[in-house]
């Protein structure tokens, strides 16, 4: 039954229901139009720096999770750092083991401090500071800390799965371990090579045997370890993917995000909104290191990454 307003504008027409549904399935139908279906107003992703979360996680002597949650301003139903990603710090107490039960298909992990092990069914392997781990979610694996405890930074696609009302399937996902020593070797190799004007800085991109052709670490997420030499600036640019950055090393560094000055602090999680113009600046005396997770896999697959320099 139609509810036509006096103005007769399509944009003013309320949601329409079927006139004479014969079944429950027909009764569920709803209709909009080209005047009102595309003017949904959603809050933008704000630039953010999670300084206190990192400090609380570093000071914790118990096993705890500290979520970088912006769900309130994003109008998301679950914890979310950006609409499709959730970053968090995981503190592991001494000699404690925690099941990694996040509702994500895969989790990207960076070991900030401490040593420990990963248990995946009958397989157990060790990790240490500076290592990167790709782990299945949904409780398939456990992480345990050794004598001095540990702190890890994790990013997953939990909000994406929640948006689709899905649960991750971890059965066919195999863990991947990128050691700190191998990461340093790869970065040293890149330092010997030249780049052209179309290359965005010097960054190590993580992939796996499974996704080698896609050059991504997961189907939906991308991971890069970026470097920035002293007294250098990464050119202003933008892209349609949102970015979550962990500041690993960068005294005297800052970012400009849509003309907002964002000072770096070690182990801070920083959010760069999709489409924002941003640049990174190193005024210090050492090479800056920053780990960046983006929902880039989705945009590459959809052909919508839209990367461009703006200078």
Helices and strands as residue ranges (DSSP letters): G 10-12, E 16-17, H 24-27, E 30-31, E 48-50, H 51-59, E 64-67, H 71-74, E 86-92, E 97-99, E 106-120, E 123-127, E 132-136, E 141-156, H 158-163, E 176-178, H 180-191, E 202-205, E 222-228, E 232-238, E 243-249, E 253-257, E 260-263, E 269-272, E 278-282, E 288-294, H 296-302, E 308-309
